[in-house]
Amino acid sequence: MNERTLDLLAPGESAHVVGLDPAHPLRRRLLELGFVRGAPVMVVRRAPLGNPLEVRVNGTNLALRAADLHGIRVRQ
């Protein structure tokens, strides 16, 4: 299994959340949005200039900056 950060997934790729960076400034909010250990995530698409990314977590689509997704570790 390959572990990396969520911002590195290509559109159409899916994975499961392994954990969040403890020092991430939006850690609490990301947990509230559903980025908890074991949650299924998928990158739906990227904006033309790379930011933001549309991500599906637990069936909900969210648009987040790549910098915010960099602190989320996932495993395929």
mmCIF file of the N, C-alpha and C atoms, coordinates in Angstrom:
data_MODEL
# 
_entry.id   MODEL 
# 
loop_
_atom_site.group_PDB 
_atom_site.id 
_atom_site.type_symbol 
_atom_site.label_atom_id 
_atom_site.label_alt_id 
_atom_site.label_comp_id 
_atom_site.label_asym_id 
_atom_site.label_entity_id 
_atom_site.label_seq_id 
_atom_site.pdbx_PDB_ins_code 
_atom_site.Cartn_x 
_atom_site.Cartn_y 
_atom_site.Cartn_z 
_atom_site.occupancy 
_atom_site.B_iso_or_equiv 
_atom_site.pdbx_formal_charge 
_atom_site.auth_seq_id 
_atom_site.auth_comp_id 
_atom_site.auth_asym_id 
_atom_site.auth_atom_id 
_atom_site.pdbx_PDB_model_num 
ATOM 1   N N  . MET A 1 1  ? 0.837   -1.187 0.000   1.00 0.00 ? 1  MET A N  1 
ATOM 2   C CA . MET A 1 1  ? 0.000   0.000  0.000   1.00 0.00 ? 1  MET A CA 1 
ATOM 3   C C  . MET A 1 1  ? 0.880   1.248  0.000   1.00 0.00 ? 1  MET A C  1 
ATOM 4   N N  . ASN A 1 2  ? 0.452   2.220  -0.747  1.00 0.00 ? 2  ASN A N  1 
ATOM 5   C CA . ASN A 1 2  ? 1.222   3.429  -0.968  1.00 0.00 ? 2  ASN A CA 1 
ATOM 6   C C  . ASN A 1 2  ? 0.656   4.581  -0.135  1.00 0.00 ? 2  ASN A C  1 
ATOM 7   N N  . GLU A 1 3  ? 1.452   5.153  0.764   1.00 0.00 ? 3  GLU A N  1 
ATOM 8   C CA . GLU A 1 3  ? 0.994   6.268  1.595   1.00 0.00 ? 3  GLU A CA 1 
ATOM 9   C C  . GLU A 1 3  ? 1.586   7.569  1.075   1.00 0.00 ? 3  GLU A C  1 
ATOM 10  N N  . ARG A 1 4  ? 0.724   8.577  0.922   1.00 0.00 ? 4  ARG A N  1 
ATOM 11  C CA . ARG A 1 4  ? 1.156   9.911  0.482   1.00 0.00 ? 4  ARG A CA 1 
ATOM 12  C C  . ARG A 1 4  ? 0.138   10.943 0.933   1.00 0.00 ? 4  ARG A C  1 
ATOM 13  N N  . THR A 1 5  ? 0.331   12.195 0.548   1.00 0.00 ? 5  THR A N  1 
ATOM 14  C CA . THR A 1 5  ? -0.615  13.232 0.962   1.00 0.00 ? 5  THR A CA 1 
ATOM 15  C C  . THR A 1 5  ? -1.719  13.361 -0.086  1.00 0.00 ? 5  THR A C  1 
ATOM 16  N N  . LEU A 1 6  ? -2.868  13.816 0.346   1.00 0.00 ? 6  LEU A N  1 
ATOM 17  C CA . LEU A 1 6  ? -4.055  13.867 -0.499  1.00 0.00 ? 6  LEU A CA 1 
ATOM 18  C C  . LEU A 1 6  ? -3.871  14.786 -1.706  1.00 0.00 ? 6  LEU A C  1 
ATOM 19  N N  . ASP A 1 7  ? -3.093  15.833 -1.570  1.00 0.00 ? 7  ASP A N  1 
ATOM 20  C CA . ASP A 1 7  ? -2.902  16.765 -2.690  1.00 0.00 ? 7  ASP A CA 1 
ATOM 21  C C  . ASP A 1 7  ? -2.152  16.137 -3.856  1.00 0.00 ? 7  ASP A C  1 
ATOM 22  N N  . LEU A 1 8  ? -1.514  14.991 -3.659  1.00 0.00 ? 8  LEU A N  1 
ATOM 23  C CA . LEU A 1 8  ? -0.746  14.332 -4.717  1.00 0.00 ? 8  LEU A CA 1 
ATOM 24  C C  . LEU A 1 8  ? -1.561  13.339 -5.542  1.00 0.00 ? 8  LEU A C  1 
ATOM 25  N N  . LEU A 1 9  ? -2.801  13.068 -5.140  1.00 0.00 ? 9  LEU A N  1 
ATOM 26  C CA . LEU A 1 9  ? -3.638  12.157 -5.916  1.00 0.00 ? 9  LEU A CA 1 
ATOM 27  C C  . LEU A 1 9  ? -4.092  12.827 -7.205  1.00 0.00 ? 9  LEU A C  1 
ATOM 28  N N  . ALA A 1 10 ? -4.183  12.065 -8.259  1.00 0.00 ? 10 ALA A N  1 
ATOM 29  C CA . ALA A 1 10 ? -4.670  12.566 -9.540  1.00 0.00 ? 10 ALA A CA 1 
ATOM 30  C C  . ALA A 1 10 ? -6.198  12.484 -9.564  1.00 0.00 ? 10 ALA A C  1 
ATOM 31  N N  . PRO A 1 11 ? -6.833  13.289 -10.398 1.00 0.00 ? 11 PRO A N  1 
ATOM 32  C CA . PRO A 1 11 ? -8.292  13.190 -10.524 1.00 0.00 ? 11 PRO A CA 1 
ATOM 33  C C  . PRO A 1 11 ? -8.726  11.767 -10.877 1.00 0.00 ? 11 PRO A C  1 
ATOM 34  N N  . GLY A 1 12 ? -9.731  11.292 -10.163 1.00 0.00 ? 12 GLY A N  1 
ATOM 35  C CA . GLY A 1 12 ? -10.225 9.936  -10.359 1.00 0.00 ? 12 GLY A CA 1 
ATOM 36  C C  . GLY A 1 12 ? -9.631  8.918  -9.406  1.00 0.00 ? 12 GLY A C  1 
ATOM 37  N N  . GLU A 1 13 ? -8.524  9.258  -8.750  1.00 0.00 ? 13 GLU A N  1 
ATOM 38  C CA . GLU A 1 13 ? -7.906  8.327  -7.798  1.00 0.00 ? 13 GLU A CA 1 
ATOM 39  C C  . GLU A 1 13 ? -8.636  8.396  -6.461  1.00 0.00 ? 13 GLU A C  1 
ATOM 40  N N  . SER A 1 14 ? -8.724  7.261  -5.800  1.00 0.00 ? 14 SER A N  1 
ATOM 41  C CA . SER A 1 14 ? -9.353  7.217  -4.483  1.00 0.00 ? 14 SER A CA 1 
ATOM 42  C C  . SER A 1 14 ? -8.399  6.579  -3.484  1.00 0.00 ? 14 SER A C  1 
ATOM 43  N N  . ALA A 1 15 ? -8.666  6.838  -2.210  1.00 0.00 ? 15 ALA A N  1 
ATOM 44  C CA . ALA A 1 15 ? -7.823  6.329  -1.131  1.00 0.00 ? 15 ALA A CA 1 
ATOM 45  C C  . ALA A 1 15 ? -8.620  6.389  0.165   1.00 0.00 ? 15 ALA A C  1 
ATOM 46  N N  . HIS A 1 16 ? -7.947  6.036  1.264   1.00 0.00 ? 16 HIS A N  1 
ATOM 47  C CA . HIS A 1 16 ? -8.541  6.140  2.603   1.00 0.00 ? 16 HIS A CA 1 
ATOM 48  C C  . HIS A 1 16 ? -7.630  7.001  3.470   1.00 0.00 ? 16 HIS A C  1 
ATOM 49  N N  . VAL A 1 17 ? -8.228  7.800  4.323   1.00 0.00 ? 17 VAL A N  1 
ATOM 50  C CA . VAL A 1 17 ? -7.468  8.687  5.198   1.00 0.00 ? 17 VAL A CA 1 
ATOM 51  C C  . VAL A 1 17 ? -6.713  7.858  6.230   1.00 0.00 ? 17 VAL A C  1 
ATOM 52  N N  . VAL A 1 18 ? -5.421  8.156  6.381   1.00 0.00 ? 18 VAL A N  1 
ATOM 53  C CA . VAL A 1 18 ? -4.582  7.505  7.385   1.00 0.00 ? 18 VAL A CA 1 
ATOM 54  C C  . VAL A 1 18 ? -4.475  8.408  8.603   1.00 0.00 ? 18 VAL A C  1 
ATOM 55  N N  . GLY A 1 19 ? -4.358  9.717  8.379   1.00 0.00 ? 19 GLY A N  1 
ATOM 56  C CA . GLY A 1 19 ? -4.257  10.659 9.488   1.00 0.00 ? 19 GLY A CA 1 
ATOM 57  C C  . GLY A 1 19 ? -4.030  12.074 8.999   1.00 0.00 ? 19 GLY A C  1 
ATOM 58  N N  . LEU A 1 20 ? -4.099  13.014 9.942   1.00 0.00 ? 20 LEU A N  1 
ATOM 59  C CA . LEU A 1 20 ? -3.862  14.421 9.662   1.00 0.00 ? 20 LEU A CA 1 
ATOM 60  C C  . LEU A 1 20 ? -2.631  14.883 10.410  1.00 0.00 ? 20 LEU A C  1 
ATOM 61  N N  . ASP A 1 21 ? -1.927  15.825 9.819   1.00 0.00 ? 21 ASP A N  1 
ATOM 62  C CA . ASP A 1 21 ? -0.769  16.436 10.459  1.00 0.00 ? 21 ASP A CA 1 
ATOM 63  C C  . ASP A 1 21 ? -1.236  17.127 11.743  1.00 0.00 ? 21 ASP A C  1 
ATOM 64  N N  . PRO A 1 22 ? -0.647  16.797 12.902  1.00 0.00 ? 22 PRO A N  1 
ATOM 65  C CA . PRO A 1 22 ? -1.085  17.394 14.169  1.00 0.00 ? 22 PRO A CA 1 
ATOM 66  C C  . PRO A 1 22 ? -0.912  18.916 14.215  1.00 0.00 ? 22 PRO A C  1 
ATOM 67  N N  . ALA A 1 23 ? 0.001   19.451 13.421  1.00 0.00 ? 23 ALA A N  1 
ATOM 68  C CA . ALA A 1 23 ? 0.244   20.894 13.433  1.00 0.00 ? 23 ALA A CA 1 
ATOM 69  C C  . ALA A 1 23 ? -0.546  21.629 12.354  1.00 0.00 ? 23 ALA A C  1 
ATOM 70  N N  . HIS A 1 24 ? -1.385  20.936 11.616  1.00 0.00 ? 24 HIS A N  1 
ATOM 71  C CA . HIS A 1 24 ? -2.150  21.566 10.529  1.00 0.00 ? 24 HIS A CA 1 
ATOM 72  C C  . HIS A 1 24 ? -3.078  22.628 11.119  1.00 0.00 ? 24 HIS A C  1 
ATOM 73  N N  . PRO A 1 25 ? -3.053  23.854 10.576  1.00 0.00 ? 25 PRO A N  1 
ATOM 74  C CA . PRO A 1 25 ? -3.877  24.927 11.145  1.00 0.00 ? 25 PRO A CA 1 
ATOM 75  C C  . PRO A 1 25 ? -5.385  24.676 11.028  1.00 0.00 ? 25 PRO A C  1 
ATOM 76  N N  . LEU A 1 26 ? -5.817  23.865 10.073  1.00 0.00 ? 26 LEU A N  1 
ATOM 77  C CA . LEU A 1 26 ? -7.243  23.573 9.900   1.00 0.00 ? 26 LEU A CA 1 
ATOM 78  C C  . LEU A 1 26 ? -7.614  22.167 10.368  1.00 0.00 ? 26 LEU A C  1 
ATOM 79  N N  . ARG A 1 27 ? -6.766  21.557 11.185  1.00 0.00 ? 27 ARG A N  1 
ATOM 80  C CA . ARG A 1 27 ? -6.974  20.173 11.613  1.00 0.00 ? 27 ARG A CA 1 
ATOM 81  C C  . ARG A 1 27 ? -8.373  19.927 12.166  1.00 0.00 ? 27 ARG A C  1 
ATOM 82  N N  . ARG A 1 28 ? -8.795  20.747 13.070  1.00 0.00 ? 28 ARG A N  1 
ATOM 83  C CA . ARG A 1 28 ? -10.112 20.540 13.707  1.00 0.00 ? 28 ARG A CA 1 
ATOM 84  C C  . ARG A 1 28 ? -11.238 20.639 12.679  1.00 0.00 ? 28 ARG A C  1 
ATOM 85  N N  . ARG A 1 29 ? -11.156 21.633 11.812  1.00 0.00 ? 29 ARG A N  1 
ATOM 86  C CA . ARG A 1 29 ? -12.206 21.817 10.803  1.00 0.00 ? 29 ARG A CA 1 
ATOM 87  C C  . ARG A 1 29 ? -12.227 20.653 9.806   1.00 0.00 ? 29 ARG A C  1 
ATOM 88  N N  . LEU A 1 30 ? -11.055 20.187 9.406   1.00 0.00 ? 30 LEU A N  1 
ATOM 89  C CA . LEU A 1 30 ? -10.991 19.053 8.482   1.00 0.00 ? 30 LEU A CA 1 
ATOM 90  C C  . LEU A 1 30 ? -11.582 17.795 9.117   1.00 0.00 ? 30 LEU A C  1 
ATOM 91  N N  . LEU A 1 31 ? -11.337 17.595 10.401  1.00 0.00 ? 31 LEU A N  1 
ATOM 92  C CA . LEU A 1 31 ? -11.943 16.459 11.104  1.00 0.00 ? 31 LEU A CA 1 
ATOM 93  C C  . LEU A 1 31 ? -13.465 16.599 11.113  1.00 0.00 ? 31 LEU A C  1 
ATOM 94  N N  . GLU A 1 32 ? -13.956 17.819 11.343  1.00 0.00 ? 32 GLU A N  1 
ATOM 95  C CA . GLU A 1 32 ? -15.402 18.058 11.339  1.00 0.00 ? 32 GLU A CA 1 
ATOM 96  C C  . GLU A 1 32 ? -16.015 17.806 9.959   1.00 0.00 ? 32 GLU A C  1 
ATOM 97  N N  . LEU A 1 33 ? -15.244 18.067 8.905   1.00 0.00 ? 33 LEU A N  1 
ATOM 98  C CA . LEU A 1 33 ? -15.731 17.844 7.543   1.00 0.00 ? 33 LEU A CA 1 
ATOM 99  C C  . LEU A 1 33 ? -15.719 16.373 7.147   1.00 0.00 ? 33 LEU A C  1 
ATOM 100 N N  . GLY A 1 34 ? -15.104 15.511 7.955   1.00 0.00 ? 34 GLY A N  1 
ATOM 101 C CA . GLY A 1 34 ? -15.144 14.076 7.692   1.00 0.00 ? 34 GLY A CA 1 
ATOM 102 C C  . GLY A 1 34 ? -13.815 13.433 7.345   1.00 0.00 ? 34 GLY A C  1 
ATOM 103 N N  . PHE A 1 35 ? -12.717 14.184 7.418   1.00 0.00 ? 35 PHE A N  1 
ATOM 104 C CA . PHE A 1 35 ? -11.401 13.614 7.118   1.00 0.00 ? 35 PHE A CA 1 
ATOM 105 C C  . PHE A 1 35 ? -10.853 12.887 8.346   1.00 0.00 ? 35 PHE A C  1 
ATOM 106 N N  . VAL A 1 36 ? -11.543 11.820 8.724   1.00 0.00 ? 36 VAL A N  1 
ATOM 107 C CA . VAL A 1 36 ? -11.147 11.018 9.885   1.00 0.00 ? 36 VAL A CA 1 
ATOM 108 C C  . VAL A 1 36 ? -10.484 9.729  9.392   1.00 0.00 ? 36 VAL A C  1 
ATOM 109 N N  . ARG A 1 37 ? -9.734  9.092  10.264  1.00 0.00 ? 37 ARG A N  1 
ATOM 110 C CA . ARG A 1 37 ? -9.024  7.860  9.903   1.00 0.00 ? 37 ARG A CA 1 
ATOM 111 C C  . ARG A 1 37 ? -9.999  6.831  9.317   1.00 0.00 ? 37 ARG A C  1 
ATOM 112 N N  . GLY A 1 38 ? -9.626  6.301  8.150   1.00 0.00 ? 38 GLY A N  1 
ATOM 113 C CA . GLY A 1 38 ? -10.426 5.282  7.484   1.00 0.00 ? 38 GLY A CA 1 
ATOM 114 C C  . GLY A 1 38 ? -11.472 5.810  6.525   1.00 0.00 ? 38 GLY A C  1 
ATOM 115 N N  . ALA A 1 39 ? -11.697 7.108  6.485   1.00 0.00 ? 39 ALA A N  1 
ATOM 116 C CA . ALA A 1 39 ? -12.722 7.677  5.603   1.00 0.00 ? 39 ALA A CA 1 
ATOM 117 C C  . ALA A 1 39 ? -12.288 7.546  4.137   1.00 0.00 ? 39 ALA A C  1 
ATOM 118 N N  . PRO A 1 40 ? -13.203 7.131  3.258   1.00 0.00 ? 40 PRO A N  1 
ATOM 119 C CA . PRO A 1 40 ? -12.869 7.058  1.830   1.00 0.00 ? 40 PRO A CA 1 
ATOM 120 C C  . PRO A 1 40 ? -12.846 8.450  1.220   1.00 0.00 ? 40 PRO A C  1 
ATOM 121 N N  . VAL A 1 41 ? -11.815 8.740  0.437   1.00 0.00 ? 41 VAL A N  1 
ATOM 122 C CA . VAL A 1 41 ? -11.704 10.033 -0.241  1.00 0.00 ? 41 VAL A CA 1 
ATOM 123 C C  . VAL A 1 41 ? -11.359 9.799  -1.714  1.00 0.00 ? 41 VAL A C  1 
ATOM 124 N N  . MET A 1 42 ? -11.770 10.751 -2.542  1.00 0.00 ? 42 MET A N  1 
ATOM 125 C CA . MET A 1 42 ? -11.469 10.682 -3.966  1.00 0.00 ? 42 MET A CA 1 
ATOM 126 C C  . MET A 1 42 ? -11.286 12.088 -4.498  1.00 0.00 ? 42 MET A C  1 
ATOM 127 N N  . VAL A 1 43 ? -10.269 12.284 -5.328  1.00 0.00 ? 43 VAL A N  1 
ATOM 128 C CA . VAL A 1 43 ? -10.092 13.568 -6.001  1.00 0.00 ? 43 VAL A CA 1 
ATOM 129 C C  . VAL A 1 43 ? -10.969 13.527 -7.242  1.00 0.00 ? 43 VAL A C  1 
ATOM 130 N N  . VAL A 1 44 ? -11.958 14.402 -7.288  1.00 0.00 ? 44 VAL A N  1 
ATOM 131 C CA . VAL A 1 44 ? -12.896 14.431 -8.408  1.00 0.00 ? 44 VAL A CA 1 
ATOM 132 C C  . VAL A 1 44 ? -12.271 15.173 -9.581  1.00 0.00 ? 44 VAL A C  1 
ATOM 133 N N  . ARG A 1 45 ? -11.736 16.371 -9.322  1.00 0.00 ? 45 ARG A N  1 
ATOM 134 C CA . ARG A 1 45 ? -11.088 17.147 -10.382 1.00 0.00 ? 45 ARG A CA 1 
ATOM 135 C C  . ARG A 1 45 ? -10.272 18.273 -9.786  1.00 0.00 ? 45 ARG A C  1 
ATOM 136 N N  . ARG A 1 46 ? -9.399  18.826 -10.627 1.00 0.00 ? 46 ARG A N  1 
ATOM 137 C CA . ARG A 1 46 ? -8.587  19.987 -10.266 1.00 0.00 ? 46 ARG A CA 1 
ATOM 138 C C  . ARG A 1 46 ? -9.023  21.164 -11.113 1.00 0.00 ? 46 ARG A C  1 
ATOM 139 N N  . ALA A 1 47 ? -8.908  22.355 -10.564 1.00 0.00 ? 47 ALA A N  1 
ATOM 140 C CA . ALA A 1 47 ? -9.172  23.563 -11.341 1.00 0.00 ? 47 ALA A CA 1 
ATOM 141 C C  . ALA A 1 47 ? -8.077  23.700 -12.402 1.00 0.00 ? 47 ALA A C  1 
ATOM 142 N N  . PRO A 1 48 ? -8.318  24.458 -13.463 1.00 0.00 ? 48 PRO A N  1 
ATOM 143 C CA . PRO A 1 48 ? -7.328  24.581 -14.536 1.00 0.00 ? 48 PRO A CA 1 
ATOM 144 C C  . PRO A 1 48 ? -5.931  25.009 -14.079 1.00 0.00 ? 48 PRO A C  1 
ATOM 145 N N  . LEU A 1 49 ? -5.826  25.837 -13.063 1.00 0.00 ? 49 LEU A N  1 
ATOM 146 C CA . LEU A 1 49 ? -4.519  26.266 -12.582 1.00 0.00 ? 49 LEU A CA 1 
ATOM 147 C C  . LEU A 1 49 ? -4.027  25.442 -11.384 1.00 0.00 ? 49 LEU A C  1 
ATOM 148 N N  . GLY A 1 50 ? -4.728  24.348 -11.067 1.00 0.00 ? 50 GLY A N  1 
ATOM 149 C CA . GLY A 1 50 ? -4.291  23.452 -10.009 1.00 0.00 ? 50 GLY A CA 1 
ATOM 150 C C  . GLY A 1 50 ? -4.939  23.668 -8.660  1.00 0.00 ? 50 GLY A C  1 
ATOM 151 N N  . ASN A 1 51 ? -5.534  24.813 -8.437  1.00 0.00 ? 51 ASN A N  1 
ATOM 152 C CA . ASN A 1 51 ? -6.210  25.118 -7.170  1.00 0.00 ? 51 ASN A CA 1 
ATOM 153 C C  . ASN A 1 51 ? -7.549  25.742 -7.456  1.00 0.00 ? 51 ASN A C  1 
ATOM 154 N N  . PRO A 1 52 ? -8.601  25.393 -6.746  1.00 0.00 ? 52 PRO A N  1 
ATOM 155 C CA . PRO A 1 52 ? -8.701  24.351 -5.722  1.00 0.00 ? 52 PRO A CA 1 
ATOM 156 C C  . PRO A 1 52 ? -8.913  22.982 -6.353  1.00 0.00 ? 52 PRO A C  1 
ATOM 157 N N  . LEU A 1 53 ? -8.970  21.977 -5.491  1.00 0.00 ? 53 LEU A N  1 
ATOM 158 C CA . LEU A 1 53 ? -9.276  20.610 -5.905  1.00 0.00 ? 53 LEU A CA 1 
ATOM 159 C C  . LEU A 1 53 ? -10.662 20.269 -5.383  1.00 0.00 ? 53 LEU A C  1 
ATOM 160 N N  . GLU A 1 54 ? -11.421 19.547 -6.184  1.00 0.00 ? 54 GLU A N  1 
ATOM 161 C CA . GLU A 1 54 ? -12.712 19.040 -5.714  1.00 0.00 ? 54 GLU A CA 1 
ATOM 162 C C  . GLU A 1 54 ? -12.468 17.641 -5.178  1.00 0.00 ? 54 GLU A C  1 
ATOM 163 N N  . VAL A 1 55 ? -12.820 17.419 -3.922  1.00 0.00 ? 55 VAL A N  1 
ATOM 164 C CA . VAL A 1 55 ? -12.571 16.153 -3.243  1.00 0.00 ? 55 VAL A CA 1 
ATOM 165 C C  . VAL A 1 55 ? -13.892 15.626 -2.709  1.00 0.00 ? 55 VAL A C  1 
ATOM 166 N N  . ARG A 1 56 ? -14.103 14.318 -2.856  1.00 0.00 ? 56 ARG A N  1 
ATOM 167 C CA . ARG A 1 56 ? -15.290 13.672 -2.289  1.00 0.00 ? 56 ARG A CA 1 
ATOM 168 C C  . ARG A 1 56 ? -14.855 12.887 -1.061  1.00 0.00 ? 56 ARG A C  1 
ATOM 169 N N  . VAL A 1 57 ? -15.439 13.208 0.084   1.00 0.00 ? 57 VAL A N  1 
ATOM 170 C CA . VAL A 1 57 ? -15.158 12.486 1.330   1.00 0.00 ? 57 VAL A CA 1 
ATOM 171 C C  . VAL A 1 57 ? -16.491 12.055 1.928   1.00 0.00 ? 57 VAL A C  1 
ATOM 172 N N  . ASN A 1 58 ? -16.629 10.765 2.173   1.00 0.00 ? 58 ASN A N  1 
ATOM 173 C CA . ASN A 1 58 ? -17.873 10.201 2.719   1.00 0.00 ? 58 ASN A CA 1 
ATOM 174 C C  . ASN A 1 58 ? -19.104 10.635 1.932   1.00 0.00 ? 58 ASN A C  1 
ATOM 175 N N  . GLY A 1 59 ? -18.976 10.741 0.605   1.00 0.00 ? 59 GLY A N  1 
ATOM 176 C CA . GLY A 1 59 ? -20.116 11.083 -0.243  1.00 0.00 ? 59 GLY A CA 1 
ATOM 177 C C  . GLY A 1 59 ? -20.393 12.560 -0.381  1.00 0.00 ? 59 GLY A C  1 
ATOM 178 N N  . THR A 1 60 ? -19.598 13.418 0.229   1.00 0.00 ? 60 THR A N  1 
ATOM 179 C CA . THR A 1 60 ? -19.777 14.867 0.158   1.00 0.00 ? 60 THR A CA 1 
ATOM 180 C C  . THR A 1 60 ? -18.644 15.481 -0.651  1.00 0.00 ? 60 THR A C  1 
ATOM 181 N N  . ASN A 1 61 ? -18.987 16.332 -1.622  1.00 0.00 ? 61 ASN A N  1 
ATOM 182 C CA . ASN A 1 61 ? -17.976 17.000 -2.429  1.00 0.00 ? 61 ASN A CA 1 
ATOM 183 C C  . ASN A 1 61 ? -17.583 18.329 -1.794  1.00 0.00 ? 61 ASN A C  1 
ATOM 184 N N  . LEU A 1 62 ? -16.267 18.555 -1.707  1.00 0.00 ? 62 LEU A N  1 
ATOM 185 C CA . LEU A 1 62 ? -15.722 19.782 -1.126  1.00 0.00 ? 62 LEU A CA 1 
ATOM 186 C C  . LEU A 1 62 ? -14.672 20.345 -2.064  1.00 0.00 ? 62 LEU A C  1 
ATOM 187 N N  . ALA A 1 63 ? -14.543 21.660 -2.100  1.00 0.00 ? 63 ALA A N  1 
ATOM 188 C CA . ALA A 1 63 ? -13.486 22.318 -2.865  1.00 0.00 ? 63 ALA A CA 1 
ATOM 189 C C  . ALA A 1 63 ? -12.492 22.885 -1.855  1.00 0.00 ? 63 ALA A C  1 
ATOM 190 N N  . LEU A 1 64 ? -11.251 22.381 -1.911  1.00 0.00 ? 64 LEU A N  1 
ATOM 191 C CA . LEU A 1 64 ? -10.225 22.803 -0.958  1.00 0.00 ? 64 LEU A CA 1 
ATOM 192 C C  . LEU A 1 64 ? -8.923  23.106 -1.684  1.00 0.00 ? 64 LEU A C  1 
ATOM 193 N N  . ARG A 1 65 ? -8.129  24.000 -1.095  1.00 0.00 ? 65 ARG A N  1 
ATOM 194 C CA . ARG A 1 65 ? -6.831  24.333 -1.657  1.00 0.00 ? 65 ARG A CA 1 
ATOM 195 C C  . ARG A 1 65 ? -5.866  23.167 -1.474  1.00 0.00 ? 65 ARG A C  1 
ATOM 196 N N  . ALA A 1 66 ? -4.918  23.047 -2.399  1.00 0.00 ? 66 ALA A N  1 
ATOM 197 C CA . ALA A 1 66 ? -3.916  21.986 -2.310  1.00 0.00 ? 66 ALA A CA 1 
ATOM 198 C C  . ALA A 1 66 ? -3.116  22.107 -1.020  1.00 0.00 ? 66 ALA A C  1 
ATOM 199 N N  . ALA A 1 67 ? -2.834  23.332 -0.568  1.00 0.00 ? 67 ALA A N  1 
ATOM 200 C CA . ALA A 1 67 ? -2.083  23.531 0.674   1.00 0.00 ? 67 ALA A CA 1 
ATOM 201 C C  . ALA A 1 67 ? -2.828  22.950 1.872   1.00 0.00 ? 67 ALA A C  1 
ATOM 202 N N  . ASP A 1 68 ? -4.154  23.014 1.852   1.00 0.00 ? 68 ASP A N  1 
ATOM 203 C CA . ASP A 1 68 ? -4.944  22.450 2.957   1.00 0.00 ? 68 ASP A CA 1 
ATOM 204 C C  . ASP A 1 68 ? -4.961  20.926 2.902   1.00 0.00 ? 68 ASP A C  1 
ATOM 205 N N  . LEU A 1 69 ? -4.898  20.366 1.701   1.00 0.00 ? 69 LEU A N  1 
ATOM 206 C CA . LEU A 1 69 ? -4.919  18.911 1.546   1.00 0.00 ? 69 LEU A CA 1 
ATOM 207 C C  . LEU A 1 69 ? -3.550  18.286 1.789   1.00 0.00 ? 69 LEU A C  1 
ATOM 208 N N  . HIS A 1 70 ? -2.502  19.095 1.779   1.00 0.00 ? 70 HIS A N  1 
ATOM 209 C CA . HIS A 1 70 ? -1.148  18.578 1.963   1.00 0.00 ? 70 HIS A CA 1 
ATOM 210 C C  . HIS A 1 70 ? -0.951  17.933 3.340   1.00 0.00 ? 70 HIS A C  1 
ATOM 211 N N  . GLY A 1 71 ? -1.711  18.346 4.332   1.00 0.00 ? 71 GLY A N  1 
ATOM 212 C CA . GLY A 1 71 ? -1.561  17.784 5.670   1.00 0.00 ? 71 GLY A CA 1 
ATOM 213 C C  . GLY A 1 71 ? -2.374  16.529 5.921   1.00 0.00 ? 71 GLY A C  1 
ATOM 214 N N  . ILE A 1 72 ? -3.058  16.017 4.888   1.00 0.00 ? 72 ILE A N  1 
ATOM 215 C CA . ILE A 1 72 ? -3.881  14.822 5.041   1.00 0.00 ? 72 ILE A CA 1 
ATOM 216 C C  . ILE A 1 72 ? -3.158  13.644 4.390   1.00 0.00 ? 72 ILE A C  1 
ATOM 217 N N  . ARG A 1 73 ? -2.774  12.657 5.197   1.00 0.00 ? 73 ARG A N  1 
ATOM 218 C CA . ARG A 1 73 ? -2.091  11.473 4.691   1.00 0.00 ? 73 ARG A CA 1 
ATOM 219 C C  . ARG A 1 73 ? -3.142  10.419 4.312   1.00 0.00 ? 73 ARG A C  1 
ATOM 220 N N  . VAL A 1 74 ? -2.954  9.816  3.123   1.00 0.00 ? 74 VAL A N  1 
ATOM 221 C CA . VAL A 1 74 ? -3.904  8.804  2.646   1.00 0.00 ? 74 VAL A CA 1 
ATOM 222 C C  . VAL A 1 74 ? -3.135  7.575  2.177   1.00 0.00 ? 74 VAL A C  1 
ATOM 223 N N  . ARG A 1 75 ? -3.863  6.461  2.090   1.00 0.00 ? 75 ARG A N  1 
ATOM 224 C CA . ARG A 1 75 ? -3.300  5.195  1.595   1.00 0.00 ? 75 ARG A CA 1 
ATOM 225 C C  . ARG A 1 75 ? -4.297  4.599  0.618   1.00 0.00 ? 75 ARG A C  1 
ATOM 226 N N  . GLN A 1 76 ? -3.773  4.123  -0.515  1.00 0.00 ? 76 GLN A N  1 
ATOM 227 C CA . GLN A 1 76 ? -4.656  3.528  -1.522  1.00 0.00 ? 76 GLN A CA 1 
ATOM 228 C C  . GLN A 1 76 ? -4.908  2.082  -1.258  1.00 0.00 ? 76 GLN A C  1 
# 
